[in-house]
Amino acid sequence: DFTDNSGDDGGGMFIDIIISPILNNCTFTGNSADVGGGMYGNSGSVTLTNFTFSNNTSGFAGGLFCHSVNLTLVDCTFTGNAADEDGGGLFNYSSNPALDNCTFTGNTAGEGGGGMFSRSSSSPTLLDCTFSGNTASDFGGGICANDSSMDLDECTFAGNTSSSRGGGIFADDSSADLAGCTFDGNSASTGGGMYITGGSSTLSCLLYTSDAADEGLGVDLGGR
């Protein structure tokens, strides 16, 4: 376990990836850094299985920061992590993460992406993941994407909150393909479930009690 460590990049661990490591059954708790409170991954490929990131803090990426990484996450949990700016749980920068059965709960971001933030041509693929109770002060309580593409299958967004746009998902100049996803009880000023502007979108989702205070009940497409 990695507990209560601190550093500039990667409070718990910094991986400058030369080979392709496969890491299992680790817990990162209470670590802090300027970037990547729990872990910072830089380039290459890495597989993390049954990892827990909890109560880590940073300026960017409270739990895990990935820069130019082909990341695979299986059965991982992000809970109670916080970023002063973007990416409370996970921050993808020019990275292509594949997530399977991962959970993001109670993470917070001072700006965008309470659960996960992606930018700079990142391409996250998510299967059977859950985002619940995450909060962003600006955009995307669950997920925020900028200049990226994302493919989500059978994912659940419940009780996520954004003070501005996209309680569940906010996507700007990004393509979004969603199949079999559920949105329930998310909230934002605009686009309680999701707010998508720019890029192309294919949506096949169930919307329940997602609600927006002003406009775009459930879904807002095109930045109205």
N, C-alpha and C positions, 0 to 999 in steps of 0.2 A: 504494500500500500504506500501511497505518496500523500503525506498529510502535512499541511501548514508550512510548505516550502514557498520561497519567493525568488524571483529573478526578473531580468529585463524582458526576455522572451522565453515563454514556457516555464511557468513557476514550478510545476512538478517535474516536467521532462521536456527537453528539446531534442528532436530527432532530425539530424541532417542525413537524409536517407541515401545511402550508397547502394545497399542491397535492398531486398524486399522483405522486411521482417514481418512475422506473424506473432502477435502478442495476445495473450489470453488472461482473463480473470484478474484484472487490476482495478484498483479503486483510487481515485484522485479526489481528495477532500480538503477544502480550506486553503488551497494554494492561491498565490497571487502573482501577477506580472503586469507589465505594460501591455503586452500582447500575448494572448494564450495563457490564461490563468492556470489551467490544468496542464495543458500540453501544447507544444508548437511543433508541427511537422513541416519540414522544408524539402520539397522536391521528391521525386521518386514514387514508390508505391509502398503502402503499408496496410495490413489487415489487423483490425482490433476486434476481438470477440469477447463478449461478456464483460465489458468495461463499464464502470460507473464514474461519472463526473458529477460531484455534488459540492455546492457552496464554494466554488472557486470564483475569483474576481479578477477583473482586468479592465484596461481601457478599451481594448477590442478583444472579442472572443473570451467570454468568461470561462468556458469549459475547454474548447479545443479550437486552435487556429491551424488552417491548412493552406500552405502556399505552394502552388504548382504540384499538388499531390494527387495521385490516383488512390483514393482512400476507400477501403471496404470496412463498414461497421456492421457487425452482426450481434443482435441481442444486447445492445448498449443502452445505457440510461443517462440522461442529462437532467439533473434536478437541482433547483435553487441556485444556479449559477447566475452571475451578473456581470454585465459590461457597461462601462460608463457611456460608451457610444454604440457600436453595432455588434450584433451577434452574442446574445446572452449565453446560449449554449454552444453553438458551433458556427464558425466563420469560414467560408470557402472563398479563397482568392485564386482565380485561375486554376481551379481544381475540379476534379470529376469524381465526387464521392458516390458510392453505392451503399445505401442503408437498407437493412433488412431487419424488421421487427425491433426497431429502436423507439425509445420513449423520451419525450421532452416535456417536463413538467415543472411549472413554477419558476421558469427562467425569466430574466428581465434584461432589457436593453434601454439605455438612456436615449437612443435614437431609433434604429431600425433592427427588426429581426429578433424578437424576444427569444424564440427558440433557435432559429437558424437564419443566417444571413449569407447570401451568395452574390458575388460580383465579378466583373472582369472576365467574362466568357466562361464562367463555371457552369458545369452541367450535372447537377445532382439528380440521382435516380433513387426513388424511395418506394419500398414495398412494405405494406402492413405496418406503417409507423403511426405513432400517436403523439399529437401535440395538444396538451391540455394545461390551462391556467397560466400560459405564458403572457408576458406583457411587454409592449414597446411604447415608449413615449411618443414616437412619431409614426413609423410605418411598419405594418406587418407584425402583429402580436405573435403569431405562430412562425411564419416564414416571411422574409423580405428578400426579393431578388432584383438585382439591377444589372442590366446588360448580360443576362445569363439565360440558360434554358433549364427547364425542370420537367421531370417525368414522374408522376406520382400515381401509384396503384394501391387501392384498398387502404388508404390512409384516413385517419380520423382527426378532426380539429374540433375541440370542445372547450368552451369557456376561455378562449384567448381574447386579449384586449389590446386595442391600439387607440391612442388618444386622437389620432388623425384618420388614417386610411388603412383599410384591410385588417380587420380583427383577426381573421384566420391567416390569410395570405395577401401580401402586397407584391405585385410584379410590375416593374417599370422597364420598358424596352426589353422585355424578356418574353420568350415563348413558354407556354405552360400547357402540358398535356396531363389531364387528370381523368382517371377512370376509377369508378367505384368508390370515390371518396365521400366521406360524411362530414358535414359541418353542422354543429349544434351549439347554440348558446354563445357564439362569439359576438363581439361588439366593437364598433368603431364609429367615429363621426360619419364616415362615408364608407360603404361597403363592409357591412358587418361580417359577412362570411369571407368575401374576397374582393379585392380591387385590382383590376388588371388594365394596364394601359400600354399601348405599343406592343410590337411582336405579334405572334399568332397564338391562338388558344383553342384547345379541344377539351371540352368539359363534359363529363358524364358523372354527375354527383348527386347526392341527396342533401337537401337543405332543410333544416328543421327550424329551430327557434333563433337562428342567427339574426341579429338585428343591428341596424345602424340608427344613430340618433337623428341624423339629418336627411340623408338620401342614400339610395343604393341598398335597399333592404336585401340582405343576403349577398347579392352580387352586383358589382358596378364594373361595367366594361367600357373602356374607351375614355375614362377620366371625365365623366360628367360632373 
